[in-house]
Amino acid sequence: MPVTRRAFAVGALASVLTSCSSNLFDSFGGVAENQPVRNPGWDAWVAGFKQRARSKGISDATLAQAFSGAAYEPQVIESDRNQTEFSRSLEEYIAIAASDERVSKGRANYARYRDVLAQIEETYGVDANVVVAVWGLESMYGERRGNIPVVSALSTLAYDGRRGAFFENQLLASMKILQNGDISAQRMTGSWAGAMGHTQFIPTSYLAYAVDFNGDGRRDIWSNDPTDALASTASYLARSGWRKGQSWGGEEGTPGAASGTRRIQPQAGGPVFIIGPNFDVIKRYNNSTSYAIGVGHLADRIAEGGPLKGRFPPDRYGFSAEQREELQSRLQAAGYDPGTIDGVFGTQTRSAISAYQRQNGLAVTGEPSLALLQTMR
């Protein structure tokens, strides 16, 4: 089975759904604070890696630059070990992937970069709205690119050994990026799992697909200017088989569904989608059905499309989406912070429920219930 761009990573937006990467649910995999520590075992491993890298053409100057300031990062291992324990339904996923905030920012960024996006679409044949939607899901339009030094993160994961060969290969690829002069080691930052830039490329995919679209001599996906990152994403999708002029599909009964060839209902009792070949291309970027629908639907919303029309069934607690948002709103009004009012019962909402239960003499479970909602009304 071929490895997609990010089938390696964990804890990502789709980690609990199918694939893994940095994610919608944990601010794209960023680690709250870098806390490198001295680790003699890591030091010895790095010495051995440098020998292996030299044998594959990496210069001493590149290795010196790469590991200057690099260190073992225990919080990277903690992130690798502690991933989201509960899975998300498609309804919850879409609530975050195509939230009002993400749609609004997507439309604003599309307008801001309209001219360059038109050039990218003309060059690669990939719908610009889809490129912007990938950007939105991967890093909230560049706001959450990750601040972990990539060399430290990848060397820590390679030394740890759980997927050592894979991460050593990514680390070697990062050496080649540095040797090519696209970026300095100090600026090469990303998620805890080594995904980089506006649209979260891993190093091997960067080497294969990244492009210098603005012509400055560097394939800079890290810059505040997202041009190269957006073009690199279009490059990836185009070379993965994107069919120009075709939609990814759409909810049954919408115009996009006319391009579809297959009918799917990812969540029992929920909306039905008609999907086509470009849906499969999006899955090459992240091998998750929910991710591909999230990208497609967000792209449609950015292009002024409306919300899904189909209803989802009550969740496992018996809540409708409106009732979930009501519970969050009532918690907020009572002084307990549930996070974004989005109808998704995440960690912050559960913490707010626990605090409310504790302060009101209820059994502290952190679990939502219709009885709790009725108590708060």
C-alpha positions in Angstrom: 0.0 0.0 0.0 1.5 3.4 -0.9 2.1 5.8 1.9 0.1 9.0 1.4 1.5 12.4 2.3 0.6 12.0 6.0 -0.4 8.4 6.6 2.6 8.3 8.9 1.6 10.8 11.5 -0.6 10.5 14.5 -3.0 12.5 16.5 -4.1 14.6 13.6 -7.3 16.0 12.5 -8.2 12.5 11.2 -6.2 10.4 13.6 -9.3 9.0 15.3 -11.1 8.6 12.0 -8.6 6.9 9.7 -5.3 8.6 9.1 -3.2 10.9 11.1 -1.5 14.2 11.0 -1.7 17.4 12.9 -5.3 18.2 13.6 -8.5 20.2 13.9 -9.0 18.9 17.5 -5.5 19.7 19.0 -4.6 23.0 17.2 -2.8 21.0 14.4 -0.5 19.0 16.5 1.4 21.9 18.0 3.1 21.3 21.3 2.3 23.9 23.9 5.9 24.5 24.9 9.3 23.3 23.8 11.2 21.7 26.6 14.3 20.0 25.2 16.4 18.0 27.7 19.8 16.4 27.7 19.6 12.8 26.7 22.9 10.8 26.2 21.1 8.1 24.4 19.8 10.6 21.8 23.3 12.1 21.5 24.7 8.7 20.7 21.9 8.0 18.2 22.5 11.4 16.5 26.2 10.6 16.1 25.3 7.3 14.4 22.8 9.1 12.2 25.4 11.6 11.0 27.6 8.8 9.8 24.7 7.3 7.9 23.7 10.7 6.5 27.3 11.4 5.3 27.3 8.1 3.4 24.2 9.4 1.6 25.6 12.7 0.5 24.8 15.0 3.4 27.7 17.4 4.0 29.3 18.1 7.4 28.3 21.7 7.0 24.6 20.7 6.6 24.8 18.4 9.5 26.4 21.0 11.7 23.7 23.5 10.8 20.9 21.0 11.2 21.9 19.9 14.7 23.1 23.2 16.1 20.6 23.8 18.8 18.7 20.6 18.2 17.8 18.4 21.2 15.7 15.5 22.5 12.1 16.7 22.9 10.2 14.6 25.5 6.9 16.3 24.8 7.1 15.0 21.2 7.1 11.5 22.6 4.3 12.4 24.9 2.2 13.7 21.9 3.0 10.5 20.0 1.8 8.3 22.9 -1.2 10.3 24.0 -3.6 10.8 21.2 -7.3 11.6 21.2 -9.1 8.7 22.8 -12.6 9.2 21.5 -13.5 9.2 17.8 -15.4 11.9 16.0 -18.6 11.3 14.0 -18.8 12.9 10.6 -21.2 15.4 12.0 -18.7 16.5 14.7 -15.9 16.6 12.1 -17.9 18.8 9.7 -18.9 21.1 12.6 -15.2 21.9 13.1 -13.9 21.5 9.5 -16.5 23.9 8.1 -17.2 26.0 11.2 -18.4 29.6 10.7 -14.9 30.8 11.6 -13.2 28.6 9.1 -15.6 29.5 6.3 -15.3 33.2 7.0 -11.5 33.1 7.1 -11.5 31.0 4.0 -13.5 33.5 2.1 -11.3 36.3 3.3 -8.1 34.5 2.4 -9.4 33.6 -1.0 -10.2 37.2 -1.7 -6.8 38.3 -0.4 -4.9 35.9 -2.6 -7.4 35.8 -5.5 -4.8 36.7 -8.2 -2.1 34.2 -7.2 -4.8 31.5 -6.6 -6.0 32.1 -10.2 -2.5 31.7 -11.5 -2.1 28.5 -9.4 -5.4 27.1 -10.8 -4.4 27.9 -14.3 -1.0 26.2 -13.9 -2.1 23.0 -12.2 -5.8 22.7 -13.0 -6.8 22.2 -9.4 -9.8 24.1 -8.1 -8.5 27.0 -6.1 -11.3 26.7 -3.5 -10.1 23.1 -2.8 -6.5 24.4 -2.3 -7.7 27.0 0.1 -9.8 24.5 1.9 -6.8 22.2 2.4 -4.9 25.2 3.8 -7.8 25.9 6.2 -8.0 22.4 7.6 -4.2 21.9 7.8 -3.2 25.1 9.6 -6.3 27.5 9.9 -4.9 29.4 6.9 -1.4 29.6 8.3 -2.3 30.5 11.9 -1.2 27.1 13.2 1.8 26.0 11.3 3.5 24.5 14.3 6.5 25.8 16.2 8.5 22.6 16.9 12.0 22.4 15.3 11.6 19.7 12.7 15.1 18.3 13.2 14.5 17.9 16.9 11.1 16.4 16.4 12.1 13.9 13.8 15.4 12.9 15.5 13.5 12.4 18.8 10.9 10.1 17.1 13.5 8.2 15.1 15.6 7.6 18.2 12.5 6.5 20.1 12.2 3.7 17.6 8.5 3.0 17.5 8.5 3.9 13.9 12.2 4.5 13.7 12.9 3.7 10.1 10.2 5.9 8.9 11.2 8.9 10.9 14.9 8.5 10.1 13.9 8.6 6.4 12.0 11.8 7.1 15.0 13.2 9.0 17.3 12.4 6.1 14.9 14.1 3.8 15.0 17.2 6.0 18.8 17.2 5.7 18.4 17.3 1.9 16.0 20.3 2.2 18.5 22.1 4.3 21.4 21.2 1.9 19.3 22.5 -1.0 19.1 25.9 0.7 15.3 26.2 0.8 15.2 27.0 4.5 17.5 27.3 7.5 17.4 24.8 10.4 16.2 27.6 12.7 13.2 28.4 10.4 12.4 24.7 9.7 9.5 24.3 12.2 6.3 22.3 12.1 4.1 20.0 14.1 5.4 17.5 16.7 5.4 14.8 14.0 7.4 16.8 11.5 4.7 18.1 9.2 5.7 21.5 7.9 4.4 24.8 6.7 1.0 26.2 5.7 -0.3 22.9 4.3 1.7 20.5 6.5 4.0 18.6 4.2 6.3 15.9 5.5 9.9 16.2 4.2 9.8 13.4 1.7 6.6 14.8 0.1 8.2 18.2 0.1 11.1 16.9 -1.9 8.7 15.2 -4.3 6.1 17.9 -4.8 7.0 21.3 -3.4 7.5 24.1 -6.0 9.0 27.6 -6.1 6.0 29.3 -7.6 7.0 32.9 -6.8 10.4 32.5 -8.4 12.6 33.6 -5.6 14.8 30.5 -5.8 13.5 28.7 -2.8 10.5 26.4 -2.2 9.4 28.2 0.9 6.3 26.7 2.5 7.1 28.3 5.9 7.0 31.9 4.9 4.2 34.2 6.0 3.6 34.5 2.2 1.6 31.2 1.5 2.2 31.3 -2.3 4.7 28.4 -2.5 2.7 26.3 0.0 -0.5 26.8 -1.9 1.1 26.0 -5.3 2.9 23.0 -3.7 -0.5 21.7 -2.6 -1.9 22.1 -6.1 1.2 20.4 -7.5 0.6 17.4 -5.1 -3.1 17.1 -6.1 -2.4 17.5 -9.8 0.2 14.8 -9.8 -2.1 12.6 -7.8 -4.6 12.6 -10.6 -6.8 15.7 -10.2 -9.3 16.0 -13.1 -9.5 19.6 -14.2 -13.0 21.0 -14.3 -14.6 18.3 -12.2 -16.0 18.7 -8.7 -15.0 16.4 -5.9 -18.7 15.5 -5.7 -21.2 16.9 -3.2 -24.2 16.2 -1.1 -26.9 14.4 -2.9 -29.1 16.9 -4.8 -26.5 19.6 -5.0 -24.8 20.7 -8.3 -21.5 19.2 -7.3 -23.0 15.7 -7.0 -23.5 15.8 -10.8 -19.8 15.1 -11.2 -20.0 12.1 -8.9 -20.1 8.4 -9.8 -20.5 6.7 -6.4 -23.0 7.1 -3.6 -21.8 7.1 0.1 -23.3 7.6 3.4 -20.4 7.8 5.9 -22.6 8.2 9.0 -25.6 6.0 9.3 -28.8 8.1 9.1 -26.8 11.2 8.0 -26.5 13.0 4.7 -25.7 11.1 1.5 -22.9 12.2 -0.8 -22.2 11.5 -4.5 -18.5 11.4 -5.0 -16.2 11.3 -8.0 -12.5 10.7 -8.9 -11.3 14.0 -7.3 -12.7 12.8 -4.0 -10.1 10.0 -4.1 -7.4 12.5 -5.0 -8.1 14.5 -1.9 -7.8 11.2 0.1 -4.3 10.9 -1.3 -3.5 14.0 0.7 -5.0 12.5 3.9 -6.5 9.0 3.7 -9.7 9.7 5.5 -13.2 9.8 4.2 -14.2 12.5 6.7 -11.1 14.5 5.8 -12.0 14.4 2.1 -15.6 15.4 2.8 -14.4 18.1 5.1 -12.1 19.6 2.4 -14.8 19.3 -0.3 -17.5 20.8 1.8 -15.3 23.6 3.1 -14.3 24.4 -0.5 -18.0 24.6 -1.5 -18.7 26.9 1.5 -15.8 29.2 0.6 -17.4 29.4 -2.9 -20.5 30.7 -1.2 -22.3 27.3 -1.0 -24.6 26.6 1.9 -24.5 24.2 4.8 -25.4 20.6 4.4 -29.1 20.1 4.0 -29.3 16.5 5.3 -29.9 16.0 9.0 -27.8 13.8 11.2 -29.4 11.4 13.7 -29.2 12.0 17.5 -25.7 11.3 18.8 -24.8 8.6 21.3 -26.1 10.8 24.1 -29.4 11.5 22.4 -28.5 15.1 21.5 -29.2 16.9 18.3 -26.7 19.5 17.1 -28.9 22.3 18.4 -29.1 20.7 21.8 -25.3 20.3 22.0 -24.8 23.9 21.2 -27.5 24.8 23.8 -25.6 22.9 26.5 -22.4 24.6 25.6 -24.1 28.0 25.6 -25.7 27.4 29.0 -22.4 26.3 30.4 -20.8 29.5 29.1 -23.6 31.6 30.5 -23.1 30.0 33.9 -19.4 30.9 33.9 -17.9 27.6 32.8 -15.8 27.8 29.6 -16.8 25.0 27.1 -14.6 26.4 24.3 -16.1 27.3 21.0 -19.8 26.9 20.8 -19.7 24.4 17.9 -21.8 21.5 19.1 -18.7 19.3 19.5 -18.2 17.8 23.0 -14.4 18.0 23.2 -12.0 18.1 26.1 -12.8 21.6 27.1 -16.6 21.1 27.1 -16.2 18.0 29.2 -14.0 19.9 31.6 -16.7 22.6 31.9 -19.3 19.9 32.5 -17.1 18.4 35.3 -16.7 21.9 36.9 -20.4 22.5 36.8 -21.2 19.1 38.3 -18.6 19.6 41.0 -19.9 23.1 41.9 -23.6 22.0 42.0 -23.3 18.8 44.0 -23.7 16.4 41.1 -21.8 13.3 40.4 -18.7 14.4 38.5 -18.6 12.4 35.3 -17.7 15.0 32.7 -20.3 13.3 30.5 -23.1 15.3 28.7 -26.7 14.1 29.1 -30.1 15.3 28.3 -30.9 15.3 32.1 -28.0 17.7 32.6 -29.3 20.0 29.9 -32.8 19.9 31.5 -31.2 20.8 34.9 -29.5 23.8 33.4 -32.7 25.1 31.6 
